[in-house]
């Protein structure tokens, strides 16, 4: 089982980098929880593959900085759809 966890951490890291993915998107793709993804890429990956960890960290920091914008856009879309369906 230990080998599988380590492989998953590396796979998640590669997926996040290649797709500029969020933790939530990676969790959905691999069928694990957001907590599992975060633990894998923030803690395990740091020791398994430090170079990959740095790349993943940069993507996640970028996503974190953009989080408030994405949330606002999603809320706007939600209310626009409600308004259109009410007509």
DSSP file (Angstrom, degrees, kcal/mol; ACC not computed):
  #  RESIDUE AA STRUCTURE BP1 BP2  ACC     N-H-->O    O-->H-N    N-H-->O    O-->H-N    TCO  KAPPA ALPHA  PHI   PSI    X-CA   Y-CA   Z-CA
    1    1 A X     >        0   0    0      0, 0.0     4,-1.9     0, 0.0     5,-0.2   0.000 360.0 360.0 360.0 -34.3    0.0    0.0    0.0
    2    2 A X  H  >  +     0   0    0      1,-0.2     4,-2.0     2,-0.2     5,-0.2   0.899 360.0  51.6 -61.6 -40.3    2.8    2.4    0.7
    3    3 A X  H  > S+     0   0    0      1,-0.2     4,-2.4     2,-0.2    -1,-0.2   0.875 107.5  53.2 -62.7 -37.4    4.1    2.2   -2.9
    4    4 A X  H  > S+     0   0    0      2,-0.2     4,-2.4     1,-0.2    -1,-0.2   0.884 107.7  50.4 -66.5 -38.7    0.6    3.0   -4.1
    5    5 A X  H  X S+     0   0    0     -4,-1.9     4,-2.1     2,-0.2    -1,-0.2   0.907 111.9  47.6 -65.8 -42.0    0.3    6.1   -2.0
    6    6 A X  H  X S+     0   0    0     -4,-2.0     4,-1.9     2,-0.2    -2,-0.2   0.912 112.4  48.9 -66.5 -42.1    3.7    7.4   -3.2
    7    7 A X  H  X S+     0   0    0     -4,-2.4     4,-2.7     1,-0.2    -2,-0.2   0.900 110.1  52.1 -63.0 -40.6    2.8    6.7   -6.8
    8    8 A X  H  X S+     0   0    0     -4,-2.4     4,-3.0     1,-0.2     5,-0.2   0.897 106.3  53.8 -63.4 -40.3   -0.5    8.5   -6.3
    9    9 A X  H  X S+     0   0    0     -4,-2.1     4,-2.0     2,-0.2    -1,-0.2   0.917 112.1  43.9 -60.9 -43.4    1.2   11.6   -4.9
   10   10 A X  H  X S+     0   0    0     -4,-1.9     4,-2.5     2,-0.2    -2,-0.2   0.918 113.9  50.6 -67.8 -43.4    3.5   11.8   -7.9
   11   11 A X  H  X S+     0   0    0     -4,-2.7     4,-2.5     1,-0.2    -2,-0.2   0.913 110.9  49.0 -60.6 -43.5    0.6   11.2  -10.3
   12   12 A X  H  X S+     0   0    0     -4,-3.0     4,-2.6     2,-0.2    -1,-0.2   0.914 110.6  51.1 -62.7 -42.4   -1.5   13.9   -8.6
   13   13 A X  H  X S+     0   0    0     -4,-2.0     4,-2.1    -5,-0.2    -2,-0.2   0.923 111.3  46.8 -60.6 -45.4    1.4   16.3   -8.8
   14   14 A X  H  X S+     0   0    0     -4,-2.5     4,-2.9     1,-0.2     5,-0.2   0.902 111.9  51.2 -64.0 -41.2    1.9   15.7  -12.5
   15   15 A X  H  X S+     0   0    0     -4,-2.5     4,-2.1     1,-0.2     6,-0.4   0.921 109.5  50.0 -62.3 -44.1   -1.8   16.1  -13.2
   16   16 A X  H  X>S+     0   0    0     -4,-2.6     5,-1.3     1,-0.2     4,-0.8   0.909 115.2  43.4 -62.1 -42.6   -1.9   19.4  -11.4
   17   17 A X  H ><5S+     0   0    0     -4,-2.1     3,-0.5    -5,-0.2    -2,-0.2   0.947 115.1  47.0 -68.6 -48.8    1.0   20.7  -13.3
   18   18 A X  H 3<5S+     0   0    0     -4,-2.9    -2,-0.2     1,-0.2    -1,-0.2   0.833 125.2  30.4 -64.2 -33.7    0.0   19.5  -16.7
   19   19 A X  H 3<5S-     0   0    0     -4,-2.1    -1,-0.2    -5,-0.2    -2,-0.2   0.374  98.7-125.3-108.2   2.9   -3.6   20.7  -16.4
   20   20 A X  T <<5 +     0   0    0     -4,-0.8    -3,-0.2    -3,-0.5    -4,-0.1   0.908  55.6 176.6  50.6  43.7   -3.1   23.7  -14.2
   21   21 A X      < -     0   0    0     -5,-1.3    -1,-0.2    -6,-0.4     2,-0.1  -0.358  30.6-125.3 -85.7 156.0   -5.6   22.0  -12.0
   22   22 A X     >  -     0   0    0     -3,-0.1     4,-2.3    -2,-0.1     5,-0.2  -0.454  31.7-106.8 -86.5 167.6   -7.1   22.9   -8.7
   23   23 A X  H  > S+     0   0    0      1,-0.2     4,-2.4     2,-0.2     5,-0.2   0.900 122.7  52.8 -60.9 -40.4   -7.0   20.5   -5.7
   24   24 A X  H  > S+     0   0    0      2,-0.2     4,-2.1     1,-0.2    -1,-0.2   0.907 108.8  48.3 -63.3 -42.8  -10.8   20.0   -6.2
   25   25 A X  H  > S+     0   0    0      2,-0.2     4,-2.3     1,-0.2    -1,-0.2   0.900 112.5  48.6 -65.3 -41.2  -10.4   19.1   -9.9
   26   26 A X  H  X S+     0   0    0     -4,-2.3     4,-2.2     2,-0.2    -2,-0.2   0.894 110.1  52.0 -65.8 -39.5   -7.6   16.6   -9.1
   27   27 A X  H  X>S+     0   0    0     -4,-2.4     5,-1.7     1,-0.2     4,-1.1   0.913 111.1  47.2 -62.7 -42.7   -9.7   15.1   -6.3
   28   28 A X  H  <5S+     0   0    0     -4,-2.1     3,-0.3     1,-0.2    -2,-0.2   0.917 111.6  50.7 -65.3 -43.3  -12.6   14.6   -8.7
   29   29 A X  H  <5S+     0   0    0     -4,-2.3    -2,-0.2     1,-0.2    -1,-0.2   0.897 119.2  35.6 -62.1 -42.1  -10.4   13.1  -11.5
   30   30 A X  H  <5S-     0   0    0     -4,-2.2    -1,-0.2    -5,-0.1    -2,-0.2   0.456 106.9-120.8 -96.3  -1.4   -8.8   10.6   -9.2
   31   31 A X  T  <5S+     0   0    0     -4,-1.1     2,-0.3    -3,-0.3    -3,-0.2   0.844  72.4 116.0  68.7  34.5  -11.8    9.8   -7.0
   32   32 A X      < -     0   0    0     -5,-1.7    -1,-0.2    -6,-0.2    -2,-0.1  -0.783  69.3 -88.1-125.0 171.9  -10.2   10.9   -3.7
   33   33 A X     >  -     0   0    0     -2,-0.3     4,-2.1     1,-0.1     5,-0.2  -0.359  31.2-116.3 -79.2 161.3  -11.0   13.6   -1.2
   34   34 A X  H  > S+     0   0    0      1,-0.2     4,-2.7     2,-0.2     5,-0.2   0.865 117.6  56.7 -61.9 -35.8   -9.6   17.1   -1.4
   35   35 A X  H  > S+     0   0    0      1,-0.2     4,-2.5     2,-0.2    -1,-0.2   0.891 105.8  49.9 -63.2 -39.9   -7.8   16.4    1.9
   36   36 A X  H  > S+     0   0    0      2,-0.2     4,-2.6     1,-0.2    -2,-0.2   0.922 111.3  48.1 -65.0 -44.9   -6.1   13.4    0.4
   37   37 A X  H  X S+     0   0    0     -4,-2.1     4,-2.7     1,-0.2     5,-0.3   0.944 113.1  48.1 -60.9 -47.4   -4.9   15.4   -2.6
   38   38 A X  H  X S+     0   0    0     -4,-2.7     4,-2.5     1,-0.2     5,-0.4   0.916 112.7  47.7 -61.5 -43.7   -3.6   18.2   -0.4
   39   39 A X  H  X>S+     0   0    0     -4,-2.5     4,-1.9    -5,-0.2     5,-1.8   0.914 113.2  49.5 -63.5 -42.3   -1.8   15.8    1.9
   40   40 A X  I  <>S+     0   0    0     -4,-2.6     5,-2.4     3,-0.2    -2,-0.2   0.940 120.4  33.3 -62.4 -48.3   -0.3   14.0   -1.0
   41   41 A X  I  <5S+     0   0    0     -4,-2.7    -2,-0.2     3,-0.2    -1,-0.2   0.756 124.9  41.4 -85.2 -23.2    1.0   17.1   -2.8
   42   42 A X  I  <5S+     0   0    0     -4,-2.5    -3,-0.2    -5,-0.3    -2,-0.2   0.783 132.0  13.7 -94.1 -29.3    1.8   19.3    0.2
   43   43 A X  I  X5S+     0   0    0     -4,-1.9     4,-0.7    -5,-0.4    -3,-0.2   0.814 128.8  38.7-112.3 -55.8    3.4   16.8    2.5
   44   44 A X  I >><S+     0   0    0     -5,-1.8     4,-1.9     1,-0.2     3,-1.0   0.917 114.2  52.9 -68.1 -43.3    4.3   13.5    0.8
   45   45 A X  H 3><S+     0   0    0     -5,-2.4     4,-2.5    -6,-0.3     8,-0.4   0.804  96.5  68.7 -65.1 -29.1    5.5   15.0   -2.4
   46   46 A X  H 34 S+     0   0    0      1,-0.2    -1,-0.3    -6,-0.2    -2,-0.2   0.862 112.1  31.2 -56.4 -37.1    7.9   17.3   -0.6
   47   47 A X  H << S+     0   0    0     -3,-1.0     3,-0.3    -4,-0.7    -1,-0.2   0.764 120.3  51.2 -93.6 -29.4   10.0   14.3    0.4
   48   48 A X  H  < S-     0   0    0     -4,-1.9     2,-0.2     1,-0.2    -2,-0.2   0.919 132.7  -0.2 -74.9 -44.1    9.4   12.1   -2.6
   49   49 A X     X  -     0   0    0     -4,-2.5     4,-2.4    -5,-0.2     3,-0.2  -0.666  62.3-176.5-150.6  85.0   10.2   14.5   -5.4
   50   50 A X  H  > S+     0   0    0     -3,-0.3     4,-1.9     1,-0.2     5,-0.1   0.820  85.5  53.7 -58.3 -34.9   11.3   18.0   -4.2
   51   51 A X  H  > S+     0   0    0      2,-0.2     4,-1.5     1,-0.2    -1,-0.2   0.929 111.7  44.5 -66.7 -44.1   11.5   19.4   -7.8
   52   52 A X  H  > S+     0   0    0     -3,-0.2     4,-2.6     1,-0.2     5,-0.2   0.894 109.5  57.9 -64.7 -40.0    8.0   18.3   -8.6
   53   53 A X  H  X S+     0   0    0     -4,-2.4     4,-2.8    -8,-0.4    -1,-0.2   0.902 104.0  51.6 -56.8 -43.7    6.8   19.6   -5.3
   54   54 A X  H  X S+     0   0    0     -4,-1.9     4,-1.8     1,-0.2    -1,-0.2   0.886 110.8  47.8 -63.6 -38.9    8.1   23.1   -6.1
   55   55 A X  H  X S+     0   0    0     -4,-1.5     4,-1.8     2,-0.2    -2,-0.2   0.916 113.5  47.0 -67.5 -42.9    6.2   23.1   -9.4
   56   56 A X  H  X S+     0   0    0     -4,-2.6     4,-2.7     1,-0.2     5,-0.2   0.911 109.5  54.3 -64.5 -42.0    3.0   21.9   -7.9
   57   57 A X  H  X S+     0   0    0     -4,-2.8     4,-2.5    -5,-0.2    -1,-0.2   0.894 106.2  52.3 -60.0 -40.7    3.3   24.5   -5.1
   58   58 A X  H  X S+     0   0    0     -4,-1.8     4,-2.0     2,-0.2    -1,-0.2   0.908 110.9  47.1 -62.8 -42.5    3.6   27.3   -7.7
   59   59 A X  H  X S+     0   0    0     -4,-1.8     4,-2.4     2,-0.2    -2,-0.2   0.924 113.2  48.3 -64.6 -44.4    0.4   26.1   -9.5
   60   60 A X  H  X S+     0   0    0     -4,-2.7     4,-2.4     1,-0.2    -2,-0.2   0.873 110.0  51.7 -66.9 -36.5   -1.5   25.8   -6.2
   61   61 A X  H  X S+     0   0    0     -4,-2.5     4,-2.2    -5,-0.2    -1,-0.2   0.903 110.1  49.7 -64.3 -40.9   -0.3   29.3   -5.1
   62   62 A X  H  X S+     0   0    0     -4,-2.0     4,-1.5     2,-0.2    -2,-0.2   0.928 111.5  48.7 -62.4 -44.9   -1.5   30.7   -8.4
   63   63 A X  H  X S+     0   0    0     -4,-2.4     4,-0.7     1,-0.2    -2,-0.2   0.892 110.1  51.8 -62.0 -40.0   -4.9   29.0   -7.9
   64   64 A X  H >< S+     0   0    0     -4,-2.4     3,-0.7     1,-0.2     4,-0.4   0.893 108.1  51.2 -64.7 -39.7   -5.2   30.3   -4.4
   65   65 A X  H 3< S+     0   0    0     -4,-2.2     3,-0.3     1,-0.2    -1,-0.2   0.811 114.4  44.1 -67.2 -29.1   -4.5   33.9   -5.6
   66   66 A X  H >X S+     0   0    0     -4,-1.5     4,-2.2     1,-0.2     3,-0.6   0.482  86.3  97.6 -91.6  -4.8   -7.2   33.5   -8.2
   67   67 A X  H <X S+     0   0    0     -4,-0.7     4,-2.4    -3,-0.7     5,-0.2   0.871  80.0  51.3 -56.2 -44.5   -9.8   31.8   -5.9
   68   68 A X  H 3> S+     0   0    0     -4,-0.4     4,-1.6    -3,-0.3    -1,-0.3   0.836 110.7  50.0 -65.7 -31.2  -11.7   35.0   -5.1
   69   69 A X  H <> S+     0   0    0     -3,-0.6     4,-2.2    -4,-0.2    -1,-0.2   0.927 110.6  48.4 -71.4 -45.3  -12.1   35.8   -8.7
   70   70 A X  H  X S+     0   0    0     -4,-2.2     4,-2.3     1,-0.2    -2,-0.2   0.899 110.7  51.7 -61.8 -40.5  -13.4   32.3   -9.6
   71   71 A X  H  X S+     0   0    0     -4,-2.4     4,-2.1    -5,-0.2    -1,-0.2   0.904 109.9  49.0 -62.8 -42.1  -15.9   32.4   -6.8
   72   72 A X  H  X S+     0   0    0     -4,-1.6     4,-2.2     1,-0.2    -1,-0.2   0.889 110.9  50.0 -65.0 -39.7  -17.2   35.7   -7.9
   73   73 A X  H  X S+     0   0    0     -4,-2.2     4,-2.4     2,-0.2    -2,-0.2   0.897 110.0  50.5 -66.2 -40.0  -17.6   34.5  -11.5
   74   74 A X  H  X S+     0   0    0     -4,-2.3     4,-2.1     2,-0.2    -2,-0.2   0.904 110.8  48.6 -65.3 -41.0  -19.4   31.4  -10.4
   75   75 A X  H  X S+     0   0    0     -4,-2.1     4,-2.1     2,-0.2    -1,-0.2   0.910 110.5  51.5 -64.9 -41.9  -21.8   33.4   -8.3
   76   76 A X  H  X S+     0   0    0     -4,-2.2     4,-2.2     1,-0.2    -2,-0.2   0.928 110.6  48.2 -60.1 -46.5  -22.5   35.8  -11.2
   77   77 A X  H  X S+     0   0    0     -4,-2.4     4,-2.3     1,-0.2    -1,-0.2   0.895 108.7  55.1 -61.3 -40.3  -23.2   32.8  -13.5
   78   78 A X  H  X S+     0   0    0     -4,-2.1     4,-1.9     1,-0.2    -1,-0.2   0.930 111.8  42.0 -59.5 -47.4  -25.6   31.3  -10.9
   79   79 A X  H  X S+     0   0    0     -4,-2.1     4,-2.1     2,-0.2    -1,-0.2   0.826 111.7  54.8 -74.4 -30.4  -27.7   34.4  -10.7
   80   80 A X  H  X S+     0   0    0     -4,-2.2     4,-2.1    -5,-0.2    -1,-0.2   0.898 109.3  48.6 -65.5 -39.6  -27.7   35.1  -14.4
   81   81 A X  H  X S+     0   0    0     -4,-2.3     4,-2.2     2,-0.2    -2,-0.2   0.894 110.7  50.3 -67.4 -39.6  -29.0   31.6  -15.0
   82   82 A X  H  X S+     0   0    0     -4,-1.9     4,-1.3     1,-0.2    -2,-0.2   0.913 110.8  49.7 -63.2 -41.9  -31.7   32.1  -12.4
   83   83 A X  H  X S+     0   0    0     -4,-2.1     4,-0.6     1,-0.2    -2,-0.2   0.892 112.0  47.7 -65.0 -40.6  -32.7   35.4  -13.9
   84   84 A X  H >< S+     0   0    0     -4,-2.1     3,-0.6     1,-0.2    -1,-0.2   0.861 110.6  50.7 -69.9 -36.3  -32.9   33.8  -17.4
   85   85 A X  H 3< S+     0   0    0     -4,-2.2    -1,-0.2     1,-0.2    -2,-0.2   0.740 103.5  60.5 -75.5 -20.7  -35.0   30.8  -16.3
   86   86 A X  H 3<        0   0    0     -4,-1.3    -1,-0.2     1,-0.2    -2,-0.2   0.693 360.0 360.0 -77.1 -18.6  -37.5   33.1  -14.5
   87   87 A X    <<        0   0    0     -3,-0.6    -1,-0.2    -4,-0.6    -2,-0.1   0.477 360.0 360.0 -74.6 360.0  -38.4   34.8  -17.8
